[in-house]
Amino acid sequence: MNKSASQLTPGKRKLRKLRDNPGAFFKDSGVFGNALKGVSYTWAKFGLFSVVLLLCALVIVYFGVVATDRYATETQFVVKQSDSNDLALSGLASLGSVAPTMRDAYIIEEFIQSRDMVMALDKALNLRAHYQSPDIDYFSRLEADATTEEFVEYYRDRVEVRHDELSDIVYVEVQAFSPEFSLAMGRELLQVSEQFINGLGDKMVREQMAYAETEVTRAHNVLQDQQKNLLTFQDENRLYSPEQEGGAILQAVNSLQAQIITEQAKLKNMLATIREDTPLIKAQRDLIRSLQQQLEEEKQKLASPDEESFNKVNVEYGEIELQAALAADLYKSSLAGLESVRSEAYRKLKHLLIVQSPSLAEESKYPRRIYNILTWVIVIVAVYLLTMLVTAIVREHSE
């Protein structure tokens, strides 16, 4: 197919010219005039049937000799999700329901025949140039000035996509004018299809991940601020644990009250045997007053109208501690949400499970020469017979 014209025999050069430019072949042929005379003679003798014979001969010549071989590469795959937990629905629940993988298969089927796929293949393999190659016969190749829309339609005529709903397998067949290009086209189509299916929902997942990560960062910053506030409050009030310090004060109050009661009982016993104006009685009274004064001081630590009372400090500490605990819970919740989004993103991850990889074709599959010849001959003969029938009916009515 790539041989120069000088290396071809005269007969092959004529066949090549007939294949590439039939109009120029007939115009430049030396027997063109004789052919016209022959056609005129045949028409005079055989009439319309001669046209039938001519058309059938052209069909046989084109599909038998001129038409360029097309090589087909077939691939099969299944669209799968990472979770793969598609439970079969039964009864009325299955009516109107579409499994996610089946929906994805329909989407990838449409994408393979889309303009985006054509542009991706053209960018990677220079698909338009291949279909416009001068080595392809005139009637099979893409026109040199074809628009993008015509290019897409031409591509769709060379690609067949089927989806088996029972097995959920997608069958793809691509056609090219050389086995090597057909193989490269099948492989590239698989790669682009997998990139597309992986990108389904990827934007939404990225947005969810970004939001979850932002929430984690915000919750962590809030937790750090609340922990700093708690430490600052403890340092300013020289407070480690309000519960322990409150318990210590209450224990001191109880101890002082018990000690006062004991000393007051002792004073009564002393008054029973000793005069009231003795130094011993005076010392005992001073001890009791001292204990009572110390008791009042301890009680004021628990509750007093000033800003430094232990109860007020304890309330403020409880509020700050509560805020810190809430911030910690919020941070834990945001972390759990982030992990949930990550798990959901992995669960929804899609990929292509290859059932049959593209392989190099050893022989051409198209055109189906005998099938096409028989089909065209039958159509031509049927049109001829229909025309003859209509003509006979018209003549009969006119007579």
C-alpha positions as CSV (number, residue, x, y, z in Angstrom):
1,M,0.0,0.0,0.0
2,N,2.9,2.3,0.5
3,K,4.8,1.3,-2.7
4,S,5.6,4.2,-5.1
5,A,3.8,4.4,-8.5
6,S,7.0,3.5,-10.4
7,Q,7.2,0.1,-8.5
8,L,3.7,-0.9,-9.5
9,T,2.6,-2.8,-12.7
10,P,0.4,-0.9,-15.1
11,G,-2.6,-3.0,-14.1
12,K,-2.1,-2.2,-10.4
13,R,-1.6,1.5,-11.1
14,K,-4.9,1.5,-12.9
15,L,-6.6,-0.3,-10.0
16,R,-5.0,2.2,-7.5
17,K,-6.3,5.1,-9.6
18,L,-9.7,3.5,-9.7
19,R,-9.7,3.1,-6.0
20,D,-8.4,6.6,-5.1
21,N,-10.2,8.7,-7.7
22,P,-12.8,6.8,-9.8
23,G,-13.9,10.0,-11.6
24,A,-10.4,10.7,-12.9
25,F,-9.9,7.1,-13.8
26,F,-12.9,7.0,-16.1
27,K,-12.1,10.4,-17.6
28,D,-8.5,9.7,-18.4
29,S,-9.1,6.1,-19.6
30,G,-8.5,5.6,-23.3
31,V,-11.5,3.3,-23.5
32,F,-13.9,5.8,-22.0
33,G,-15.4,6.7,-25.4
34,N,-15.7,3.1,-26.5
35,A,-17.4,2.3,-23.2
36,L,-20.0,5.0,-23.9
37,K,-20.6,3.5,-27.3
38,G,-21.0,0.1,-25.7
39,V,-23.4,1.5,-23.1
40,S,-25.5,3.1,-25.9
41,Y,-25.6,-0.2,-27.8
42,T,-26.5,-2.2,-24.7
43,W,-29.2,0.3,-23.7
44,A,-30.7,0.0,-27.1
45,K,-30.7,-3.7,-27.0
46,F,-31.4,-4.6,-23.3
47,G,-32.9,-1.3,-22.1
48,L,-33.1,-0.8,-18.2
49,F,-31.7,-4.3,-17.5
50,S,-28.4,-3.1,-18.8
51,V,-28.3,-0.5,-16.0
52,V,-28.9,-3.3,-13.6
53,L,-26.1,-5.3,-15.0
54,L,-23.8,-2.2,-14.9
55,L,-24.7,-1.4,-11.3
56,C,-24.1,-5.0,-10.2
57,A,-20.8,-5.0,-12.0
58,L,-19.7,-1.8,-10.2
59,V,-20.8,-3.2,-6.9
60,I,-18.8,-6.3,-7.5
61,V,-15.7,-4.3,-8.6
62,Y,-15.9,-2.0,-5.6
63,F,-16.4,-4.5,-2.8
64,G,-14.3,-7.2,-4.5
65,V,-11.3,-5.1,-5.5
66,V,-11.4,-1.4,-4.6
67,A,-12.8,-1.3,-1.0
68,T,-10.0,-0.9,1.6
69,D,-9.7,-3.5,4.3
70,R,-10.8,-2.5,7.8
71,Y,-9.3,-4.2,10.9
72,A,-11.3,-4.5,14.1
73,T,-10.1,-4.6,17.7
74,E,-12.5,-5.7,20.4
75,T,-12.3,-5.2,24.1
76,Q,-14.6,-6.0,27.0
77,F,-14.8,-4.6,30.5
78,V,-17.0,-4.1,33.5
79,V,-17.4,-0.9,35.5
80,K,-16.9,-1.8,39.2
81,Q,-17.1,0.1,42.5
82,S,-14.7,-0.6,45.4
83,D,-17.5,-1.7,47.7
84,S,-19.1,-4.1,45.2
85,N,-22.0,-4.6,47.5
86,D,-24.8,-4.4,44.9
87,L,-27.7,-6.3,46.5
88,A,-30.2,-7.7,44.2
89,L,-33.7,-6.2,44.6
90,S,-36.7,-8.5,44.3
91,G,-40.4,-8.0,43.5
92,L,-41.7,-4.5,43.2
93,A,-38.6,-3.0,44.7
94,S,-36.6,-3.8,41.6
95,L,-39.0,-2.0,39.3
96,G,-37.6,1.3,38.1
97,S,-34.4,0.8,40.0
98,V,-31.0,0.9,38.3
99,A,-27.8,-0.4,40.0
100,P,-25.0,2.1,40.2
101,T,-22.6,0.0,38.1
102,M,-25.3,-0.4,35.4
103,R,-25.8,3.3,35.4
104,D,-22.1,3.9,35.1
105,A,-22.0,1.4,32.2
106,Y,-24.6,3.4,30.3
107,I,-22.6,6.6,31.0
108,I,-19.3,5.1,29.7
109,E,-21.2,3.8,26.7
110,E,-22.3,7.3,25.8
111,F,-18.9,8.7,26.6
112,I,-17.1,6.3,24.2
113,Q,-19.3,7.7,21.4
114,S,-19.0,11.3,22.5
115,R,-17.2,14.2,20.9
116,D,-14.8,14.3,23.9
117,M,-13.6,10.8,23.2
118,V,-13.0,11.6,19.5
119,M,-11.0,14.6,20.5
120,A,-9.0,12.6,23.0
121,L,-8.2,9.9,20.5
122,D,-7.3,12.5,17.8
123,K,-4.9,14.2,20.2
124,A,-3.2,11.0,21.2
125,L,-3.2,9.1,17.9
126,N,-3.9,11.7,15.2
127,L,-7.1,9.9,14.4
128,R,-8.3,12.3,11.7
129,A,-5.1,11.9,9.7
130,H,-5.5,8.2,9.8
131,Y,-9.0,8.2,8.5
132,Q,-8.1,10.8,5.8
133,S,-5.1,8.8,4.5
134,P,-4.8,8.7,0.7
135,D,-4.2,4.9,1.0
136,I,-7.9,4.5,1.8
137,D,-10.3,4.2,-1.1
138,Y,-12.3,7.3,-2.0
139,F,-15.7,6.1,-0.7
140,S,-14.3,4.8,2.6
141,R,-12.0,7.6,3.8
142,L,-12.9,10.8,5.6
143,E,-13.1,13.8,3.5
144,A,-10.1,16.2,3.8
145,D,-12.3,19.2,4.5
146,A,-14.7,17.3,6.9
147,T,-16.1,19.4,9.7
148,T,-15.8,18.3,13.4
149,E,-19.4,17.1,13.4
150,E,-18.7,15.0,10.2
151,F,-15.6,13.6,11.8
152,V,-17.5,12.6,14.9
153,E,-20.2,10.9,12.8
154,Y,-17.6,9.1,10.8
155,Y,-16.0,7.9,14.0
156,R,-19.3,6.6,15.3
157,D,-19.7,4.6,12.2
158,R,-16.3,2.9,12.9
159,V,-17.0,2.2,16.6
160,E,-19.5,-0.3,18.0
161,V,-20.5,-0.2,21.7
162,R,-22.9,-2.7,23.3
163,H,-23.9,-3.2,26.9
164,D,-25.1,-6.6,28.2
165,E,-27.5,-5.9,31.0
166,L,-27.4,-9.4,32.3
167,S,-23.6,-9.7,32.8
168,D,-23.1,-5.9,32.9
169,I,-20.2,-6.2,30.4
170,V,-19.5,-3.4,28.0
171,Y,-18.4,-4.6,24.5
172,V,-16.4,-2.2,22.4
173,E,-15.2,-2.7,18.8
174,V,-13.1,-0.1,17.0
175,Q,-12.2,-0.2,13.3
176,A,-9.1,1.2,11.6
177,F,-7.4,0.7,8.3
178,S,-4.4,-1.1,9.8
179,P,-4.2,-3.7,12.5
180,E,-1.5,-1.7,14.4
181,F,-3.6,1.4,14.5
182,S,-6.7,-0.5,15.5
183,L,-4.8,-2.0,18.4
184,A,-3.4,1.4,19.5
185,M,-6.9,2.9,19.2
186,G,-8.4,0.2,21.4
187,R,-5.8,0.6,24.1
188,E,-6.1,4.4,24.1
189,L,-9.9,4.2,24.3
190,L,-9.6,1.9,27.3
191,Q,-7.2,4.4,29.0
192,V,-9.3,7.4,28.4
193,S,-12.5,5.5,29.5
194,E,-10.8,4.6,32.8
195,Q,-9.7,8.2,33.4
196,F,-13.3,9.3,32.8
197,I,-14.9,6.7,35.0
198,N,-12.4,7.5,37.8
199,G,-13.3,11.2,37.5
200,L,-17.0,10.6,38.0
201,G,-17.9,12.2,41.3
202,D,-14.2,13.0,41.9
203,K,-15.0,16.8,42.2
204,M,-17.7,16.2,44.8
205,V,-15.5,13.9,46.8
206,R,-12.7,16.5,46.7
207,E,-15.1,19.2,47.9
208,Q,-16.3,17.0,50.7
209,M,-12.7,16.1,51.7
210,A,-11.7,19.8,51.7
211,Y,-14.7,20.7,53.9
212,A,-14.0,17.9,56.4
213,E,-10.3,18.9,56.6
214,T,-11.3,22.5,57.1
215,E,-13.6,21.5,60.0
216,V,-10.9,19.4,61.6
217,T,-8.4,22.3,61.4
218,R,-11.0,24.8,62.9
219,A,-12.0,22.4,65.7
220,H,-8.3,21.8,66.5
221,N,-7.6,25.5,66.7
222,V,-10.7,26.0,69.0
223,L,-9.5,23.1,71.2
224,Q,-6.0,24.7,71.5
225,D,-7.5,28.1,72.4
226,Q,-9.7,26.6,75.1
227,Q,-6.8,24.6,76.6
228,K,-4.7,27.7,76.7
229,N,-7.5,29.6,78.5
230,L,-7.7,26.8,81.0
231,L,-4.0,26.8,81.7
232,T,-3.9,30.6,82.0
233,F,-6.8,30.5,84.5
234,Q,-5.1,27.9,86.6
235,D,-1.8,29.9,86.6
236,E,-3.5,33.1,87.5
237,N,-5.5,31.6,90.4
238,R,-2.8,29.2,91.5
239,L,-5.4,26.5,91.0
240,Y,-4.7,22.9,89.9
241,S,-7.9,21.0,90.8
242,P,-10.9,22.9,92.3
243,E,-12.4,19.6,93.4
244,Q,-9.4,18.7,95.4
245,E,-8.8,22.2,96.8
246,G,-12.5,22.5,97.7
247,G,-12.4,19.2,99.5
248,A,-9.4,20.3,101.4
249,I,-11.1,23.4,102.6
250,L,-14.2,21.5,103.6
251,Q,-12.1,19.0,105.5
252,A,-10.4,21.9,107.3
253,V,-13.7,23.5,108.2
254,N,-15.0,20.2,109.6
255,S,-11.8,19.7,111.5
256,L,-12.0,23.2,113.0
257,Q,-15.6,22.8,114.0
258,A,-14.8,19.5,115.7
259,Q,-11.8,21.1,117.4
260,I,-13.9,24.0,118.6
261,I,-16.6,21.7,120.0
262,T,-13.9,19.7,121.8
263,E,-12.3,22.9,123.3
264,Q,-15.7,24.3,124.3
265,A,-16.4,21.1,126.2
266,K,-13.1,21.2,127.8
267,L,-13.8,24.9,128.9
268,K,-17.0,23.8,130.5
269,N,-15.2,21.1,132.5
270,M,-12.6,23.6,133.5
271,L,-15.2,26.1,134.7
272,A,-16.7,23.4,136.9
273,T,-13.5,23.2,139.0
274,I,-11.6,26.5,138.3
275,R,-12.5,30.1,138.9
276,E,-13.5,32.0,135.7
277,D,-10.9,34.8,136.2
278,T,-7.9,32.5,136.3
279,P,-5.3,32.7,133.5
280,L,-6.0,29.1,132.5
281,I,-9.6,29.9,131.7
282,K,-8.6,33.0,129.9
283,A,-6.1,31.0,127.7
284,Q,-8.8,28.5,126.9
285,R,-11.2,31.2,125.8
286,D,-8.5,32.7,123.6
287,L,-7.8,29.4,122.0
288,I,-11.5,28.9,121.2
289,R,-11.8,32.5,119.7
290,S,-8.7,31.8,117.6
291,L,-10.2,28.6,116.3
292,Q,-13.5,30.3,115.5
293,Q,-11.7,33.1,113.7
294,Q,-9.8,30.6,111.6
295,L,-13.1,28.8,110.9
296,E,-14.6,32.0,109.6
297,E,-11.6,32.6,107.3
298,E,-12.0,29.1,105.9
299,K,-15.7,29.6,105.3
300,Q,-15.0,32.9,103.6
301,K,-12.7,31.1,101.1
302,L,-15.7,29.0,100.1
303,A,-18.3,31.9,99.8
304,S,-17.7,35.6,100.1
305,P,-18.9,38.7,98.2
306,D,-15.5,39.5,96.8
307,E,-14.1,38.4,93.4
308,E,-11.7,35.8,94.8
309,S,-14.1,33.6,96.6
310,F,-13.5,29.9,95.9
311,N,-17.0,29.3,94.7
312,K,-16.8,32.0,92.1
313,V,-13.4,30.8,91.0
314,N,-14.8,27.2,90.9
315,V,-17.7,28.3,88.7
316,E,-15.5,30.2,86.3
317,Y,-13.1,27.2,86.2
318,G,-16.1,24.9,85.5
319,E,-17.2,27.0,82.6
320,I,-13.7,27.1,81.1
321,E,-13.3,23.4,81.6
322,L,-16.7,22.8,80.0
323,Q,-15.7,24.8,76.9
324,A,-12.5,22.9,76.7
325,A,-14.4,19.6,76.9
326,L,-16.9,20.7,74.3
327,A,-14.0,21.7,72.0
328,A,-12.4,18.3,72.5
329,D,-15.7,16.5,71.6
330,L,-16.0,18.7,68.5
331,Y,-12.5,17.9,67.5
332,K,-13.2,14.2,67.9
333,S,-16.4,14.5,65.9
334,S,-14.7,16.3,63.1
335,L,-11.9,13.7,63.0
336,A,-14.6,11.0,62.8
337,G,-16.3,12.9,60.0
338,L,-13.1,13.2,58.0
339,E,-12.5,9.4,58.3
340,S,-16.1,8.8,57.3
341,V,-15.7,11.0,54.2
342,R,-12.4,9.1,53.3
343,S,-14.2,5.8,53.7
344,E,-17.1,6.9,51.5
345,A,-14.7,8.3,48.9
346,Y,-12.9,4.9,48.8
347,R,-16.2,3.1,48.7
348,K,-17.4,5.1,45.7
349,L,-14.1,4.7,43.8
350,K,-14.8,3.3,40.4
351,H,-12.5,1.4,38.0
352,L,-12.7,-0.7,34.9
353,L,-12.3,-4.5,35.3
354,I,-10.9,-5.7,32.0
355,V,-12.5,-8.9,30.7
356,Q,-10.8,-9.0,27.3
357,S,-7.8,-6.8,26.5
358,P,-7.3,-5.4,23.0
359,S,-5.3,-7.6,20.7
360,L,-3.7,-7.3,17.3
361,A,-6.0,-8.4,14.4
362,E,-4.5,-10.9,12.1
363,E,-7.0,-10.4,9.3
364,S,-9.5,-7.8,8.2
365,K,-13.1,-8.0,9.4
366,Y,-14.6,-5.4,7.2
367,P,-16.0,-4.8,4.6
368,R,-17.9,-8.1,4.5
369,R,-17.4,-8.4,0.8
370,I,-19.7,-11.3,-0.2
371,Y,-22.5,-10.1,2.2
372,N,-22.3,-6.5,0.8
373,I,-22.2,-7.7,-2.8
374,L,-25.2,-10.0,-2.3
375,T,-27.1,-7.3,-0.4
376,W,-26.6,-4.6,-3.1
377,V,-27.4,-7.0,-5.9
378,I,-30.6,-8.0,-4.3
379,V,-31.6,-4.4,-3.7
380,I,-30.7,-3.4,-7.3
381,V,-32.7,-6.4,-8.7
382,A,-35.6,-5.7,-6.4
383,V,-35.7,-2.0,-7.5
384,Y,-35.5,-3.2,-11.2
385,L,-38.4,-5.6,-10.7
386,L,-40.5,-3.0,-8.9
387,T,-39.8,-0.5,-11.7
388,M,-40.8,-3.0,-14.3
389,L,-44.0,-3.9,-12.4
390,V,-45.0,-0.3,-12.1
391,T,-44.2,0.3,-15.8
392,A,-46.3,-2.6,-16.8
393,I,-49.2,-1.5,-14.6
394,V,-49.0,2.0,-16.1
395,R,-49.0,0.7,-19.7
396,E,-51.9,-1.6,-19.0
397,H,-54.0,1.3,-17.7
398,S,-53.0,3.6,-20.5
399,E,-54.1,1.0,-23.1
